[in-house]
Amino acid sequence: MQQRYFVLGAVAMVATLSSSAIAQNITSATITEIIEGNQVFIQNRRARINETARQREQVRTGEARAELRFSNQAIARLGRNSVLTVGQCGAQVQRGSMLANGAVPSCSSQVTAAVRGTTYLFEIDDDGEESISVLEGEIEVRRLRSNNDDDDDDDDDDDDRRNPRRQGRVFRVRAGDRLIRSRRERQTFIRPLSDREFDSVLTGQFFRGYRRSLPGRSLDRIEQVYRQRFPSRRFPLRTAAATPLNPNRGHFTLTVQQDRPQLREVIARVSLVSRRGNGYLPERFVGDFLMPINRPVQFIRGLNPEDRVVVRIFGPQGQRLLGYSELELLDDQAAAFIILPSRRDLGLTRTVIGLDRDRDGSIDRNERSSYYSFFTRLEDFENDFLSARARFLSPDEVRDLEFRDDVASEVIPFDLLVNYPPSFTRGTFTVVNRTVRVFGAAIEPILRTVPFQSVQPIRVPTNRLLSVDVPVSILRYRR
């Protein structure tokens, strides 16, 4: 059963606007920016900046992202692996996601959106379920009957009861809210965006890396909505993270800590898993580092936000596996800490990472929205370290930990015990509440050896900060 919706911006216009009249406002779309590669196509032909898609022509992205300026001067940003056609109801989204700003009418097989001066995110997931998240402004969603809708009246009654902002077959979606149409549950509902969802949009692919900000006072209006919804949180876009060419993006310091040191030093095996498009490149060995407890190492260059860094902790002789963690890198310089309990046989680690804009080796106390904390625990690691597994613990599992207080630390500025990066909790590469192999069969052979067997660990000095050039280090070991 196919269901369609009208999403209408100015309430006074809903009686007079039609999809054909709306579509006349947009006759073309010009590509103004391409990010992360060159996989942007017009009619399946690779496109370049300043090339224009005309009415009924398709714009498609692969692993790249693109910004379009329509003939009415409104803009849209296409996410990775997205498809839209110009001129059918304005911008017909067929797959993926689009951030629209200004008078960008849009539609899909289920939704027609006519908006004025609104910023909203239109998404179609792999199962064909659609959502509209309004960052500023207000829209109305009107569901139209099809010939097959007679059996759907019960769903309408359910929707009316669930949504106090529904009047008949119309939904009103306000700033800071998300409308979701679930095909599986045959229901449409509106709910508020959570702080993490809002942060994920503002720090994600539709804002990060673009040379130009949204036009006019769009960001001011989005910030006003954000502050009204989350008064205790810092607005993510008023930071250096919004600077496209931030030279410190992805850089981080790594410190292995013990609150009551039982070890003088450990070996940290560091490797990089770079983000590319909707996936990751194979894990690459950066180096083994013989690190004094509570002494940081700086990692620079060749790093980007959303890259993951894998850290395996060994005892100082390299024969005993002590812990495992993964980090997701941030939009600016970060400080990362892997905290070990006093008892070595637990296989427990706590990982904490947050922004360190002043580069003093500590997490900035005013950057709560970019602070993450989580726990991992080794399994099957006592006899053969190659068979070891690591579990990323859920909040409930952390609350039940007997030695939780043993991994407290003065470096932690916030009271959040468990706060995972969004990509750790949902999507294809989620790790939360899962067990992963510490030494997978597909990783580089050097990563499956014990320290000292293939390479000599780099000794970290105690009297100065060691700075590691990541690409240089990767190439050194590949030779």
GICORHU-V697404 format. One record per helix or strand of 3 or more residues. SS is the DSSP state (~ for helix, > for strand). FROM is the first residue (numbers start at 1). TO is the last residue. Records with the same first field share a line. If there is no record, write none. Layout:
SS = FROM-TO ; FROM-TO
This chain:
> = 4-8 ; 28-35 ; 40-42 ; 52-54 ; 58-61 ; 65-70 ; 75-78 ; 83-86 ; 91-102 ; 111-114 ; 118-124 ; 130-136 ; 138-144 ; 170-174 ; 177-182 ; 187-192 ; 252-258 ; 265-273 ; 284-292 ; 297-300 ; 308-314 ; 321-328 ; 334-340 ; 348-355 ; 372-379 ; 389-392 ; 435-437 ; 466-469
~ = 11-13 ; 19-23 ; 149-162 ; 195-202 ; 218-229 ; 240-242 ; 344-346 ; 368-370 ; 385-387 ; 395-399 ; 404-407 ; 422-425 ; 445-448 ; 470-478
